[in-house]
Amino acid sequence: MKAKLAATKKAKQQAKQKAESAAFLLDDEVANKSEGDPTYVLVVSGLDAGGAHDELPAQMLVDYVSGHLGGPEEIKVAARIARVVIAGDCRTPVDFDLLKGNKLSAKAQDAINGPLHELDALLTVLASSVPVDVMPGNNDP
């Protein structure tokens, strides 16, 4: 029983040392940034969230900005992104023919709200990494 407790205690100490060394490395990376390093504003348009298209490009954008995509050099560049500006057409256009009736069917409600929910999920994840500004485009509400 004592051997098991000693092994557990040793494992906890090793985990603590690894966490401290990881924090030290992150602090070194921040300290090694010179004040002359450029910062970037990423301008994106035409996300068209909620359409009948592939969601992979939008997910790759989120992964890149959050530093989960690319090699070491790309990650260093992505770390310098200070703000993301979504410059219009962030969701698919609304089919206004759906709004002509007095009551909307469940299918019509999903067609209208679906793109907004997808855009909301995308912006939530993106905004957890970097400040995001959204500018309306021609097809945006």
DSSP file with accessible surface (Angstrom, degrees, kcal/mol):
  #  RESIDUE AA STRUCTURE BP1 BP2  ACC     N-H-->O    O-->H-N    N-H-->O    O-->H-N    TCO  KAPPA ALPHA  PHI   PSI    X-CA   Y-CA   Z-CA
    1    1 A M     >        0   0  175      0, 0.0     4,-2.1     0, 0.0     5,-0.2   0.000 360.0 360.0 360.0 -40.1    0.0    0.0    0.0
    2    2 A K  H  >  +     0   0  182      1,-0.2     4,-2.4     2,-0.2     5,-0.2   0.872 360.0  53.5 -64.4 -36.5    2.9    2.4    0.8
    3    3 A A  H  > S+     0   0   80      2,-0.2     4,-2.3     1,-0.2    -1,-0.2   0.891 108.2  49.9 -65.7 -38.1    4.5    1.7   -2.6
    4    4 A K  H  > S+     0   0  152      2,-0.2     4,-2.3     1,-0.2    -2,-0.2   0.916 111.8  47.5 -67.7 -40.9    1.2    2.6   -4.3
    5    5 A L  H  X S+     0   0  108     -4,-2.1     4,-2.5     2,-0.2    -2,-0.2   0.903 112.0  50.2 -65.8 -39.8    0.9    5.9   -2.4
    6    6 A A  H  X S+     0   0   60     -4,-2.4     4,-2.6     2,-0.2    -2,-0.2   0.905 110.8  49.3 -65.5 -39.7    4.5    6.7   -3.1
    7    7 A A  H  X S+     0   0   60     -4,-2.3     4,-2.4     2,-0.2    -2,-0.2   0.907 112.1  48.4 -66.0 -40.2    4.0    6.0   -6.8
    8    8 A T  H  X S+     0   0   64     -4,-2.3     4,-2.2     2,-0.2    -2,-0.2   0.921 112.3  48.5 -65.5 -42.9    0.9    8.2   -6.9
    9    9 A K  H  X S+     0   0  136     -4,-2.5     4,-2.1     1,-0.2    -2,-0.2   0.920 112.0  49.4 -63.8 -41.0    2.7   11.0   -5.1
   10   10 A K  H  X S+     0   0  130     -4,-2.6     4,-2.4     1,-0.2    -2,-0.2   0.908 109.9  51.1 -66.1 -40.5    5.6   10.8   -7.5
   11   11 A A  H  X S+     0   0   53     -4,-2.4     4,-2.3     1,-0.2    -1,-0.2   0.895 109.6  50.4 -63.6 -40.6    3.2   10.9  -10.5
   12   12 A K  H  X S+     0   0  147     -4,-2.2     4,-2.3     2,-0.2    -1,-0.2   0.903 110.2  50.0 -64.2 -39.9    1.5   14.0   -9.1
   13   13 A Q  H  X S+     0   0  106     -4,-2.1     4,-2.4     2,-0.2    -2,-0.2   0.908 110.8  49.3 -65.1 -40.6    4.9   15.7   -8.6
   14   14 A Q  H  X S+     0   0   95     -4,-2.4     4,-2.4     2,-0.2    -2,-0.2   0.906 110.8  49.7 -64.8 -41.3    5.9   14.9  -12.2
   15   15 A A  H  X S+     0   0   61     -4,-2.3     4,-2.3     2,-0.2    -2,-0.2   0.906 110.9  50.1 -63.5 -39.9    2.7   16.2  -13.5
   16   16 A K  H  X S+     0   0  137     -4,-2.3     4,-2.4     2,-0.2    -2,-0.2   0.915 110.3  49.8 -64.8 -41.2    3.1   19.4  -11.5
   17   17 A Q  H  X S+     0   0  125     -4,-2.4     4,-2.5     1,-0.2    -2,-0.2   0.903 110.4  50.4 -64.8 -40.3    6.7   19.8  -12.9
   18   18 A K  H  X S+     0   0  153     -4,-2.4     4,-2.3     2,-0.2    -1,-0.2   0.917 111.0  48.7 -63.6 -42.3    5.5   19.3  -16.4
   19   19 A A  H  X S+     0   0   62     -4,-2.3     4,-2.3     1,-0.2    -2,-0.2   0.914 112.2  48.6 -64.4 -41.6    2.8   21.9  -16.0
   20   20 A E  H  X S+     0   0  113     -4,-2.4     4,-2.2     2,-0.2    -2,-0.2   0.905 111.9  48.6 -65.4 -40.7    5.3   24.4  -14.5
   21   21 A S  H  X S+     0   0   63     -4,-2.5     4,-2.3     2,-0.2    -2,-0.2   0.885 110.5  51.6 -68.5 -35.1    7.7   23.8  -17.3
   22   22 A A  H  X S+     0   0   47     -4,-2.3     4,-2.2     2,-0.2    -2,-0.2   0.926 110.6  47.9 -64.9 -42.5    4.9   24.3  -19.9
   23   23 A A  H  X S+     0   0   47     -4,-2.3     4,-2.4     1,-0.2    -2,-0.2   0.899 110.3  53.0 -64.1 -37.3    4.0   27.6  -18.2
   24   24 A F  H  X S+     0   0  123     -4,-2.2     4,-2.3     1,-0.2    -2,-0.2   0.921 108.2  49.9 -64.1 -42.0    7.6   28.6  -18.2
   25   25 A L  H  X S+     0   0  103     -4,-2.3     4,-2.3     2,-0.2    -1,-0.2   0.916 110.6  49.4 -63.7 -42.2    7.9   27.9  -22.0
   26   26 A L  H  X S+     0   0  102     -4,-2.2     4,-2.1     1,-0.2    -1,-0.2   0.916 110.5  50.6 -63.6 -39.7    4.8   30.0  -22.7
   27   27 A D  H  X S+     0   0  105     -4,-2.4     4,-2.6     1,-0.2    -1,-0.2   0.894 109.2  51.8 -64.3 -38.0    6.2   32.8  -20.6
   28   28 A D  H  X S+     0   0   58     -4,-2.3     4,-2.3     2,-0.2    -2,-0.2   0.906 107.8  51.5 -63.9 -40.9    9.5   32.6  -22.6
   29   29 A E  H  X S+     0   0  124     -4,-2.3     4,-0.5     2,-0.2    -2,-0.2   0.923 112.7  45.3 -63.3 -40.8    7.6   32.8  -25.8
   30   30 A V  H >< S+     0   0  101     -4,-2.1     3,-1.0     1,-0.2    -2,-0.2   0.922 113.8  49.5 -67.5 -41.2    5.8   35.9  -24.6
   31   31 A A  H 3< S+     0   0   76     -4,-2.6    -2,-0.2     1,-0.2    -1,-0.2   0.837 105.8  57.4 -67.9 -30.6    9.0   37.4  -23.3
   32   32 A N  H 3< S+     0   0  134     -4,-2.3     2,-0.5    -5,-0.2    -1,-0.2   0.593  80.4 105.1 -79.0  -9.3   10.8   36.8  -26.6
   33   33 A K    <<  -     0   0  102     -3,-1.0     2,-0.2    -4,-0.5    -3,-0.0  -0.597  67.2-143.7 -71.4 122.3    8.3   38.8  -28.6
   34   34 A S    >   -     0   0   68     -2,-0.5     3,-1.7     1,-0.1    -2,-0.1  -0.511  19.7-116.2 -83.1 160.3   10.0   42.0  -29.4
   35   35 A E  T 3  S+     0   0  202      1,-0.3    -1,-0.1    -2,-0.2    -2,-0.1   0.690 112.6  64.9 -70.8 -13.3    7.9   45.2  -29.5
   36   36 A G  T 3  S+     0   0   69      2,-0.1    -1,-0.3     0, 0.0    -3,-0.0   0.500  72.3 117.3 -86.7  -3.4    8.6   45.5  -33.2
   37   37 A D    <   -     0   0   54     -3,-1.7     2,-0.1     1,-0.1    -4,-0.0  -0.441  69.2-119.6 -64.8 133.9    6.7   42.3  -34.1
   38   38 A P        -     0   0   62      0, 0.0     2,-0.3     0, 0.0    -1,-0.1  -0.376  19.7-149.9 -73.8 151.6    3.7   43.2  -36.3
   39   39 A T        -     0   0  106     -2,-0.1     2,-0.3    42,-0.0    42,-0.2  -0.909  16.3-143.6-115.2 153.3    0.2   42.5  -35.2
   40   40 A Y  E     -a   81   0A  93     40,-2.7    42,-3.2    -2,-0.3    43,-1.0  -0.853  13.9-149.3-122.1 152.0   -2.5   41.7  -37.8
   41   41 A V  E     -a   83   0A  88     -2,-0.3     2,-0.6    40,-0.2    43,-0.2  -0.988  23.3-146.4-113.7 120.9   -6.1   42.4  -38.4
   42   42 A L  E     -a   84   0A  47     41,-2.5    43,-3.3    -2,-0.5     2,-0.5  -0.800  10.6-162.0 -91.6 121.6   -7.7   39.5  -40.3
   43   43 A V  E     +a   85   0A  96     -2,-0.6     2,-0.4    41,-0.2    43,-0.2  -0.931  14.5 174.7-107.9 124.2  -10.5   40.7  -42.7
   44   44 A V  E     +a   86   0A  25     41,-3.0    43,-3.7    -2,-0.5     2,-0.3  -0.958   4.4 171.7-129.3 143.3  -12.9   38.0  -43.9
   45   45 A S        +     0   0   79     -2,-0.4    44,-0.2    41,-0.2    43,-0.1  -0.971  53.5  41.9-145.1 163.0  -16.0   38.1  -46.0
   46   46 A G        +     0   0   37     42,-1.9    44,-0.2    -2,-0.3    43,-0.2   0.824  54.0 148.2  74.5  34.1  -18.4   35.7  -47.7
   47   47 A L        -     0   0   23     41,-0.5    43,-0.2    42,-0.2    11,-0.1   0.865  30.9-167.2 -66.7 -34.4  -18.6   33.1  -44.9
   48   48 A D    >   -     0   0   60     41,-2.2     3,-1.3    43,-0.2    43,-0.3   0.903  11.4-162.3  47.4  51.5  -22.2   32.4  -46.0
   49   49 A A  B 3   +c   91   0B   3     41,-2.3    43,-2.0     1,-0.2    -1,-0.1  -0.360  67.1  28.9 -63.4 138.5  -23.0   30.4  -42.8
   50   50 A G  T 3  S+     0   0   22      1,-0.3    -1,-0.2    41,-0.2    66,-0.1   0.425  90.3 124.9  93.5   0.6  -26.0   28.2  -43.0
   51   51 A G  S <  S-     0   0   23     -3,-1.3     2,-1.1    64,-0.1    -1,-0.3  -0.207  78.5 -94.9 -84.7 179.7  -25.9   27.5  -46.7
   52   52 A A  S    S+     0   0  120     -3,-0.1     2,-0.2     2,-0.0    -1,-0.1  -0.316  90.8 102.4 -90.5  52.7  -25.7   24.2  -48.5
   53   53 A H  S    S-     0   0   84     -2,-1.1     2,-0.2    -5,-0.2    -3,-0.1  -0.766  83.3 -71.8-127.3 176.9  -22.0   24.3  -48.8
   54   54 A D        -     0   0  107     -2,-0.2     4,-0.3     1,-0.1    -3,-0.1  -0.476  30.0-156.3 -73.7 132.9  -19.0   22.7  -47.1
   55   55 A E  S  > S+     0   0  114     -2,-0.2     4,-2.0     1,-0.2     5,-0.2   0.489  72.7  95.0 -85.9  -3.6  -18.4   24.0  -43.5
   56   56 A L  H  > S+     0   0   96      1,-0.2     4,-2.9     2,-0.2     5,-0.2   0.897  78.4  53.5 -60.3 -44.7  -14.7   23.0  -43.7
   57   57 A P  H  > S+     0   0   86      0, 0.0     4,-2.0     0, 0.0    -1,-0.2   0.918 110.6  47.3 -59.2 -40.4  -13.3   26.4  -44.8
   58   58 A A  H  > S+     0   0   21     -4,-0.3     4,-2.1     2,-0.2    -2,-0.2   0.911 113.1  48.6 -66.5 -39.4  -15.0   28.2  -41.9
   59   59 A Q  H  X S+     0   0   93     -4,-2.0     4,-2.6     1,-0.2    -1,-0.2   0.891 109.8  52.3 -67.5 -36.5  -13.8   25.5  -39.4
   60   60 A M  H  X S+     0   0   84     -4,-2.9     4,-2.6     2,-0.2    -1,-0.2   0.880 107.0  53.6 -66.0 -35.9  -10.3   25.9  -40.8
   61   61 A L  H  X S+     0   0   29     -4,-2.0     4,-2.6    -5,-0.2     5,-0.2   0.946 110.7  45.8 -60.7 -47.9  -10.5   29.6  -40.3
   62   62 A V  H  X S+     0   0    2     -4,-2.1     4,-2.3     1,-0.2    -2,-0.2   0.925 113.7  49.1 -62.2 -44.1  -11.4   29.1  -36.7
   63   63 A D  H  <>S+     0   0   48     -4,-2.6     5,-3.0     2,-0.2     6,-0.7   0.892 112.3  48.5 -64.3 -39.1   -8.6   26.5  -36.2
   64   64 A Y  H ><5S+     0   0   65     -4,-2.6     3,-1.2     4,-0.2     5,-0.2   0.952 112.5  46.7 -65.6 -48.4   -6.0   28.8  -37.8
   65   65 A V  H 3<5S+     0   0   11     -4,-2.6    -2,-0.2     1,-0.3    -1,-0.2   0.885 112.6  50.3 -64.2 -36.1   -6.9   31.9  -35.8
   66   66 A S  T 3<5S-     0   0   33     -4,-2.3    -1,-0.3    -5,-0.2    -2,-0.2   0.521 118.2-111.8 -82.8  -2.1   -7.0   29.9  -32.6
   67   67 A G  T < 5S+     0   0   25     -3,-1.2    -3,-0.2    -4,-0.4    -2,-0.1   0.699  86.9 113.9  85.1  20.7   -3.5   28.4  -33.4
   68   68 A H      < +     0   0  144     -5,-3.0     2,-0.4    -6,-0.2    -4,-0.2   0.287  65.0  64.1-104.8   8.5   -4.6   24.8  -33.9
   69   69 A L  S    S+     0   0   59     -6,-0.7     2,-0.1    -5,-0.2    -2,-0.1  -0.997  85.1  22.0-137.1 134.4   -3.8   24.6  -37.7
   70   70 A G  S    S-     0   0   47     -2,-0.4     0, 0.0     4,-0.1     0, 0.0  -0.325  82.8 -62.5 106.3 173.3   -0.5   24.9  -39.5
   71   71 A G     >  -     0   0   27     -2,-0.1     4,-2.5     1,-0.0     5,-0.2  -0.142  64.9 -78.6 -84.2-173.5    3.1   24.4  -38.7
   72   72 A P  H  > S+     0   0  101      0, 0.0     4,-1.9     0, 0.0     5,-0.1   0.880 129.9  49.2 -59.1 -38.5    5.2   26.4  -36.2
   73   73 A E  H  > S+     0   0  124      2,-0.2     4,-1.9     1,-0.2     5,-0.2   0.916 111.9  47.9 -68.8 -41.8    5.7   29.4  -38.5
   74   74 A E  H  > S+     0   0   92      1,-0.2     4,-2.8     2,-0.2    -1,-0.2   0.878 110.3  52.7 -65.4 -36.7    2.0   29.6  -39.3
   75   75 A I  H  X S+     0   0   66     -4,-2.5     4,-2.0     2,-0.2    -1,-0.2   0.897 106.9  52.5 -67.0 -36.7    1.1   29.4  -35.6
   76   76 A K  H  X S+     0   0  115     -4,-1.9     4,-0.5    -5,-0.2    -1,-0.2   0.901 112.0  45.8 -64.7 -40.0    3.5   32.2  -34.8
   77   77 A V  H >< S+     0   0   50     -4,-1.9     3,-1.4     1,-0.2    -2,-0.2   0.928 111.5  51.5 -67.1 -44.1    1.8   34.4  -37.5
   78   78 A A  H >< S+     0   0    4     -4,-2.8     3,-1.6     1,-0.3    -2,-0.2   0.835 101.4  62.5 -63.1 -30.5   -1.7   33.4  -36.2
   79   79 A A  H 3< S+     0   0   60     -4,-2.0    -1,-0.3     1,-0.3    -2,-0.2   0.727  98.5  57.5 -67.2 -19.2   -0.6   34.3  -32.7
   80   80 A R  T << S+     0   0   58     -3,-1.4   -40,-2.7    -4,-0.5     2,-0.7   0.393  74.5 115.2 -92.5   2.8   -0.1   37.9  -33.9
   81   81 A I  E <   +a   40   0A  20     -3,-1.6   -40,-0.2   -42,-0.2     3,-0.1  -0.652  39.6 178.6 -74.5 116.7   -3.7   38.3  -35.1
   82   82 A A  E     +     0   0A  49    -42,-3.2     2,-0.3    -2,-0.7   -41,-0.2   0.713  61.2   4.5 -92.8 -23.7   -5.1   41.0  -32.9
   83   83 A R  E     -a   41   0A  94    -43,-1.0   -41,-2.5    47,-0.1     2,-0.4  -0.986  57.6-141.3-161.2 149.0   -8.7   41.2  -34.3
   84   84 A V  E     -ab  42 132A   0     47,-2.4    49,-2.7    -2,-0.3     2,-0.5  -0.976  14.4-164.5-117.1 129.0  -10.9   39.6  -36.9
   85   85 A V  E     -ab  43 133A  22    -43,-3.3   -41,-3.0    -2,-0.4     2,-0.8  -0.972   7.5-155.8-113.3 119.7  -13.3   41.7  -39.0
   86   86 A I  E     -ab  44 134A   0     47,-3.3    49,-3.2    -2,-0.5     2,-1.2  -0.877  11.9-161.0 -95.0 109.5  -16.0   39.9  -40.8
   87   87 A A  E     - b   0 135A  34    -43,-3.7    47,-0.1    -2,-0.8   -41,-0.1  -0.495  47.1 -59.6 -99.0  64.5  -16.8   42.2  -43.7
   88   88 A G  S    S+     0   0    3     47,-1.3   -42,-1.9    -2,-1.2   -41,-0.5   0.101 103.9  64.6  91.3 161.9  -20.2   41.2  -44.8
   89   89 A D        +     0   0   49    -44,-0.2   -41,-2.2   -43,-0.2   -42,-0.2   0.887  52.7 151.8  51.1  50.4  -22.1   38.2  -46.2
   90   90 A C        +     0   0    6    -43,-0.2   -41,-2.3   -44,-0.2     2,-0.3   0.650  62.8  32.3 -84.1 -14.1  -21.6   36.2  -43.1
   91   91 A R  B    S-c   49   0B   6    -43,-0.3   -43,-0.2   -44,-0.1   -41,-0.2  -0.940  93.9 -91.4-137.5 161.9  -24.8   34.2  -43.6
   92   92 A T        -     0   0   28    -43,-2.0    -2,-0.1    -2,-0.3   -43,-0.1  -0.356  55.2 -93.5 -69.4 150.7  -26.8   32.9  -46.5
   93   93 A P        -     0   0   75      0, 0.0     2,-0.3     0, 0.0    -1,-0.1  -0.315  39.3-113.2 -66.1 149.4  -29.6   35.3  -47.8
   94   94 A V        -     0   0   36     45,-0.3     2,-1.0    -3,-0.1    18,-0.1  -0.648  19.6-127.8 -82.2 136.3  -33.1   34.8  -46.5
   95   95 A D    >   -     0   0   89     -2,-0.3     3,-1.8     1,-0.2     4,-0.3  -0.746  20.3-162.9 -82.8 104.3  -35.7   33.6  -48.9
   96   96 A F  G >  S+     0   0  142     -2,-1.0     3,-1.0     1,-0.3     4,-0.2   0.639  80.0  77.3 -70.1 -11.8  -38.4   36.3  -48.4
   97   97 A D  G >  S+     0   0  101      1,-0.2     3,-1.0     2,-0.2     4,-0.3   0.789  86.7  62.8 -65.1 -24.8  -41.0   34.1  -50.0
   98   98 A L  G <  S+     0   0   55     -3,-1.8     3,-0.5     1,-0.2    -1,-0.2   0.760  97.8  56.9 -68.9 -23.4  -41.1   32.2  -46.8
   99   99 A L  G <  S+     0   0   80     -3,-1.0    -1,-0.2    -4,-0.3    -2,-0.2   0.398  80.4  89.4 -90.9   3.6  -42.3   35.3  -44.9
  100  100 A K  S <  S+     0   0  163     -3,-1.0    -1,-0.2    -4,-0.2    -2,-0.1   0.823  74.1  74.6 -73.9 -30.6  -45.4   35.9  -47.1
  101  101 A G  S    S-     0   0   47     -3,-0.5     3,-0.1    -4,-0.3    -3,-0.0  -0.263  84.1-121.2 -80.5 167.3  -47.8   33.8  -45.0
  102  102 A N  S    S+     0   0  175      1,-0.2     2,-0.4    -2,-0.0    -1,-0.1   0.890  99.1  35.6 -72.7 -41.0  -49.3   34.7  -41.6
  103  103 A K  S    S-     0   0  194      0, 0.0     2,-0.4     0, 0.0    -1,-0.2  -0.934  78.6-138.1-117.4 142.0  -47.8   31.6  -39.9
  104  104 A L        -     0   0   57     -2,-0.4    -5,-0.1    -3,-0.1    -6,-0.0  -0.806  18.3-129.3 -96.8 136.3  -44.5   30.0  -40.6
  105  105 A S     >  -     0   0   73     -2,-0.4     4,-2.4     1,-0.1     5,-0.2  -0.281  29.3-106.0 -72.5 166.6  -44.2   26.3  -40.8
  106  106 A A  H  > S+     0   0   70      1,-0.2     4,-2.3     2,-0.2     5,-0.2   0.885 122.8  53.4 -62.3 -36.6  -41.5   24.5  -38.7
  107  107 A K  H  > S+     0   0  175      2,-0.2     4,-2.0     1,-0.2    -1,-0.2   0.912 109.2  48.0 -65.4 -41.0  -39.5   23.9  -41.9
  108  108 A A  H  > S+     0   0    8      2,-0.2     4,-1.6     1,-0.2    -2,-0.2   0.897 110.6  51.6 -67.3 -38.6  -39.7   27.6  -42.8
  109  109 A Q  H  X S+     0   0   90     -4,-2.4     4,-3.1     1,-0.2     5,-0.3   0.906 110.0  49.2 -64.0 -41.2  -38.6   28.6  -39.3
  110  110 A D  H  X S+     0   0  113     -4,-2.3     4,-2.5     1,-0.2    -1,-0.2   0.876 108.1  54.2 -64.9 -37.3  -35.6   26.3  -39.6
  111  111 A A  H  < S+     0   0   55     -4,-2.0    -1,-0.2     2,-0.2    -2,-0.2   0.843 116.5  38.3 -65.3 -32.0  -34.7   27.7  -43.0
  112  112 A I  H  X S+     0   0   28     -4,-1.6     4,-0.6    -5,-0.1    -2,-0.2   0.900 125.0  35.7 -84.1 -44.8  -34.7   31.2  -41.5
  113  113 A N  H  X S+     0   0   67     -4,-3.1     4,-2.3    -5,-0.2     5,-0.2   0.753 100.6  76.1 -84.0 -24.5  -33.1   30.4  -38.1
  114  114 A G  H  X S+     0   0   31     -4,-2.5     4,-2.4    -5,-0.3     5,-0.2   0.928  95.3  47.4 -55.9 -50.8  -30.7   27.7  -39.1
  115  115 A P  H  > S+     0   0    8      0, 0.0     4,-2.5     0, 0.0    -1,-0.2   0.889 111.7  52.0 -60.4 -35.7  -28.1   30.0  -40.7
  116  116 A L  H  X S+     0   0   70     -4,-0.6     4,-2.6     2,-0.2    -2,-0.2   0.900 109.3  49.2 -67.3 -38.7  -28.2   32.3  -37.7
  117  117 A H  H  X S+     0   0  125     -4,-2.3     4,-2.3     2,-0.2    -1,-0.2   0.909 112.4  48.0 -66.0 -40.6  -27.6   29.4  -35.3
  118  118 A E  H  X S+     0   0   52     -4,-2.4     4,-2.2     2,-0.2    -2,-0.2   0.922 113.4  47.3 -65.7 -42.7  -24.6   28.2  -37.4
  119  119 A L  H  X S+     0   0   15     -4,-2.5     4,-2.9    -5,-0.2     5,-0.2   0.907 110.2  53.7 -64.1 -40.1  -23.2   31.7  -37.6
  120  120 A D  H  X S+     0   0   98     -4,-2.6     4,-2.3     1,-0.2    -2,-0.2   0.920 109.4  47.6 -60.8 -43.6  -23.7   32.1  -33.8
  121  121 A A  H  X S+     0   0   55     -4,-2.3     4,-2.0     2,-0.2     5,-0.2   0.921 113.0  48.9 -64.5 -41.3  -21.8   28.9  -33.1
  122  122 A L  H  X S+     0   0   21     -4,-2.2     4,-2.4     1,-0.2    -2,-0.2   0.940 113.4  45.9 -64.1 -46.0  -19.0   30.0  -35.5
  123  123 A L  H  X S+     0   0   38     -4,-2.9     4,-2.9     1,-0.2    -1,-0.2   0.853 108.9  56.6 -68.1 -32.8  -18.7   33.5  -33.9
  124  124 A T  H  X S+     0   0   84     -4,-2.3     4,-0.8    -5,-0.2    -1,-0.2   0.942 111.9  41.2 -63.3 -46.1  -18.8   32.0  -30.4
  125  125 A V  H >< S+     0   0   73     -4,-2.0     3,-0.5     2,-0.2     4,-0.4   0.921 117.4  48.0 -69.0 -41.6  -15.8   29.8  -31.0
  126  126 A L  H >X S+     0   0    1     -4,-2.4     3,-1.6     1,-0.2     4,-1.6   0.923 109.3  52.8 -65.3 -42.4  -13.9   32.5  -33.0
  127  127 A A  H 3< S+     0   0   56     -4,-2.9    -1,-0.2     1,-0.3    -2,-0.2   0.667  96.0  68.6 -71.0 -15.2  -14.5   35.2  -30.3
  128  128 A S  T << S+     0   0   97     -4,-0.8    -1,-0.3    -3,-0.5    -2,-0.2   0.688 110.2  35.2 -74.0 -15.6  -13.1   32.9  -27.6
  129  129 A S  T <4 S+     0   0   60     -3,-1.6    -2,-0.2    -4,-0.4    -1,-0.2   0.768 130.3   0.7-103.4 -35.0   -9.7   33.3  -29.3
  130  130 A V  S  < S-     0   0   11     -4,-1.6    -1,-0.4   -46,-0.0   -47,-0.1  -0.989  83.3 -85.0-154.7 151.5   -9.7   36.9  -30.6
  131  131 A P        -     0   0   65      0, 0.0   -47,-2.4     0, 0.0     2,-0.4  -0.389  46.3-155.4 -62.2 141.8  -11.9   40.0  -30.6
  132  132 A V  E     -b   84   0A  33    -49,-0.2     2,-0.4    -5,-0.1   -47,-0.2  -0.973  12.3-166.7-126.6 133.0  -14.4   39.9  -33.6
  133  133 A D  E     -b   85   0A  68    -49,-2.7   -47,-3.3    -2,-0.4     2,-0.5  -0.963   9.6-156.1-114.2 137.8  -16.1   42.7  -35.4
  134  134 A V  E     -b   86   0A  72     -2,-0.4   -47,-0.2   -49,-0.2   -49,-0.0  -0.964   6.6-170.3-118.8 124.1  -19.0   42.0  -37.7
  135  135 A M  E     -b   87   0A  99    -49,-3.2   -47,-1.3    -2,-0.5   -45,-0.2  -0.918  28.0-116.5-108.1 136.3  -20.0   44.4  -40.5
  136  136 A P        -     0   0  101      0, 0.0     2,-0.2     0, 0.0    -2,-0.0  -0.412  29.9-164.3 -73.2 148.9  -23.2   43.8  -42.4
  137  137 A G    >   -     0   0   25     -2,-0.1     3,-1.0     4,-0.1   -49,-0.1  -0.450  42.7 -76.8-114.2-166.8  -23.2   43.1  -46.1
  138  138 A N  T 3  S+     0   0  158      1,-0.2   -50,-0.0    -2,-0.2     0, 0.0   0.832 130.2  37.5 -63.8 -35.2  -25.8   43.1  -48.8
  139  139 A N  T 3  S+     0   0   78    -48,-0.1   -45,-0.3   -46,-0.1    -1,-0.2   0.301  95.7 102.9-101.7   7.1  -27.4   39.8  -47.7
  140  140 A D    <         0   0   22     -3,-1.0   -48,-0.0     1,-0.1     0, 0.0  -0.652 360.0 360.0 -93.0 150.8  -27.0   40.3  -43.9
  141  141 A P              0   0  125      0, 0.0    -1,-0.1     0, 0.0    -4,-0.1  -0.262 360.0 360.0 -71.2 360.0  -29.9   41.2  -41.6
